[in-house]
Structure formats: C-alpha cells, structure tokens
Amino acid sequence: MGLDSPARAELGARSTGASRALPAAEVRCSVQRTLEVLGERWTLLILREAFRGATRFSEFREALGIAPDVLTQRLGVLVDAGVLEKRSYREPGSRGRDAYHLTDSGQAVKLILGALQQWGDQYRPHPDGPRVAQRRNGTGRGLRVVFVEDGEPGVPLDEVNLLGER
C-alpha cells in the first residue's frame, strides 16, 4: 500500500503515540520503519490472533482482554499500513460491522512471529516447555526460522503452521 508523506507521518504518530513522526521515506533504517507499525506489544498479539483465525473485533477482544479503545487504535494502524484489510459484514438483525483480514503484508508477519516464538522458547522458556511447535502443514515436520542463502528454496509461508493456527 503506497501512502503519501502526510499519511506516513500520521501513521507514525498513531503507531508510536508521538506527536510528529518522520515520513517513512525519510527513515533509512528498515527496523525503525517496521517498528513504527509493528513495535507495540498489542499489535503483535492482535496479529497472532489473526493467524489463529480471529477477524472480528469481538474475537480479538475476547482472546486478548484488550481495552476497546486500544484495539480500535491498533487495528487502525494495521489497516492504514496495509497489514490488515477491512471487509464489511452484517449478521441478521444487526448493524454492519468490519472484519479484519490479513493482507499479503500481514501474512509476511508470520516470519516475525515465528522468530519471536523461537527466541522466546529458547531464551525465555516456560517451565512446562513450548505450548505449540512450529510445524509444516502436510508433513507435520518441525520447523525453525533461519536465514536462507539467496537462490536456495525455503518453506512457503502457506505451508507453515505457526502459533496454533486453526
């Protein structure tokens, strides 16, 4: 999603709580640009739930126990950044609402969540061990996040089951 400079500045301000952020085009560090969108803990937990199948505001609230105003703000940042997209839906007898679906950009966050999960399992382990393991769909074989040399095949993201996806 191509945002113009004022929209980028607004996104940066919304995501960090800053009154004024540099437009993304002016920030050379890709880690800094990424953190402007993904660098708040609720954001990654919202995305974890999206990978588990949550799409509705109420599903995110129930799974996370997040305050409605915080959830609204974080979903707005993710939509503005093109990580999630809104799709309207209406249940019989109810008003129209928005559902939030991962975009291609959102699907790519699977790598980040996988790396965080792997790091946490190794360096911040739970006494009972990992709750879920990273597995390849179809084979069930264990996976880990690694760097791959250019030209070498990796496992396609759609073949990766991460964080107990449904």
C-alpha positions in Angstrom: 0.0 0.0 0.0 1.6 3.3 -1.0 1.0 6.0 1.5 1.9 9.6 0.7 4.2 11.5 3.1 1.4 13.1 5.2 -0.3 9.7 5.6 3.0 8.1 6.6 3.7 10.8 9.2 0.2 10.3 10.6 0.7 6.5 10.7 4.0 7.0 12.5 2.3 9.4 15.0 -0.6 7.0 15.5 1.6 3.9 16.0 4.1 5.4 18.4 1.9 7.9 20.2 4.3 10.6 19.0 3.0 14.0 18.1 5.1 14.0 14.9 7.0 11.2 13.2 9.3 11.3 10.2 7.7 10.1 7.0 8.7 6.5 6.3 10.6 7.6 3.2 12.9 9.7 5.3 13.8 6.9 7.7 16.7 4.8 6.3 16.5 2.0 8.9 14.0 -0.7 7.9 13.9 -1.9 11.5 12.7 1.6 12.6 10.2 1.8 9.8 8.8 -1.7 10.8 8.6 -0.8 14.5 6.5 2.2 13.6 3.8 -0.2 12.5 4.5 -3.4 14.5 6.5 -2.2 17.5 3.8 -2.2 20.1 3.1 -5.4 22.0 -0.7 -5.4 21.4 0.0 -5.2 17.7 1.8 -8.5 17.6 -0.7 -10.1 19.8 -3.5 -8.9 17.5 -1.7 -10.4 14.6 -1.1 -13.7 16.5 -4.9 -13.9 16.9 -5.4 -13.1 13.2 -3.2 -16.1 12.3 -5.3 -18.2 14.7 -8.4 -17.2 12.7 -9.8 -14.1 14.5 -11.3 -11.5 12.2 -13.9 -9.7 14.3 -13.4 -7.0 16.8 -15.2 -9.1 19.5 -12.9 -12.1 18.8 -9.8 -10.0 19.3 -11.3 -8.5 22.5 -12.3 -11.9 23.9 -8.9 -13.6 23.1 -6.7 -10.8 24.4 -8.7 -8.9 27.0 -7.6 -5.7 25.3 -9.4 -2.4 26.0 -11.7 -1.4 23.1 -10.0 2.0 22.6 -6.6 0.4 22.3 -7.9 -2.3 20.0 -9.5 0.3 17.8 -6.3 2.3 17.6 -4.1 -0.7 16.9 -6.5 -2.1 14.2 -6.5 1.3 12.6 -2.7 1.4 12.4 -2.6 -2.1 10.9 -5.3 -1.2 8.3 -3.5 2.1 7.4 -0.2 0.3 7.0 -1.8 -2.4 4.7 -1.2 -5.2 7.1 -4.9 -5.9 7.6 -7.8 -5.0 5.4 -11.4 -4.3 6.5 -14.2 -6.3 5.0 -17.8 -5.4 5.9 -20.2 -8.0 7.2 -23.7 -7.9 8.7 -25.3 -10.6 10.8 -29.1 -10.8 10.5 -30.8 -8.2 12.7 -27.5 -6.4 13.5 -25.8 -3.3 12.1 -23.0 -3.6 9.6 -19.5 -4.2 11.1 -16.0 -4.6 9.9 -13.9 -7.8 9.9 -10.1 -7.6 9.7 -8.2 -9.9 7.3 -4.5 -10.4 6.8 -3.1 -9.0 3.6 0.0 -10.3 1.8 1.9 -7.9 4.0 0.2 -9.3 7.1 0.9 -12.8 6.0 4.6 -11.9 5.9 4.5 -11.1 9.6 4.4 -14.9 10.2 8.1 -14.8 9.9 8.4 -12.2 12.6 6.1 -14.1 14.9 7.9 -17.3 14.2 11.2 -15.7 15.1 9.8 -14.2 18.3 8.3 -17.6 19.3 11.5 -19.4 18.6 13.6 -16.8 20.6 11.1 -17.0 23.5 11.1 -20.8 23.5 14.9 -20.8 23.7 15.7 -17.7 25.9 12.5 -17.2 27.9 11.2 -20.8 28.2 8.1 -21.7 30.1 8.8 -24.4 32.8 6.4 -26.8 31.0 8.1 -26.2 27.7 6.6 -24.7 24.5 2.9 -24.5 24.2 2.9 -25.1 20.5 5.5 -26.1 18.0 6.1 -24.7 14.5 5.2 -27.4 12.0 4.9 -27.8 8.3 1.4 -28.3 7.0 1.0 -31.6 5.2 4.0 -33.3 6.8 3.8 -32.2 10.4 7.6 -31.9 10.5 9.1 -29.4 12.9 10.3 -26.1 11.6 12.6 -23.3 12.8 13.2 -19.8 11.4 16.6 -19.4 9.7 18.3 -17.3 7.2 18.5 -18.9 3.7 21.1 -18.1 1.1 19.9 -16.3 -2.0 18.8 -18.8 -4.6 18.1 -21.6 -2.0 14.5 -22.7 -1.5 12.7 -22.0 1.7 9.4 -23.4 3.0 6.5 -21.4 1.5 4.6 -19.4 4.1 1.3 -21.2 3.3 2.9 -24.4 4.3 3.9 -23.1 7.8 1.6 -23.7 10.7 2.5 -21.2 13.3 1.3 -20.5 16.8 -1.6 -23.0 16.7 -3.3 -21.6 13.7 -6.8 -23.1 13.0 
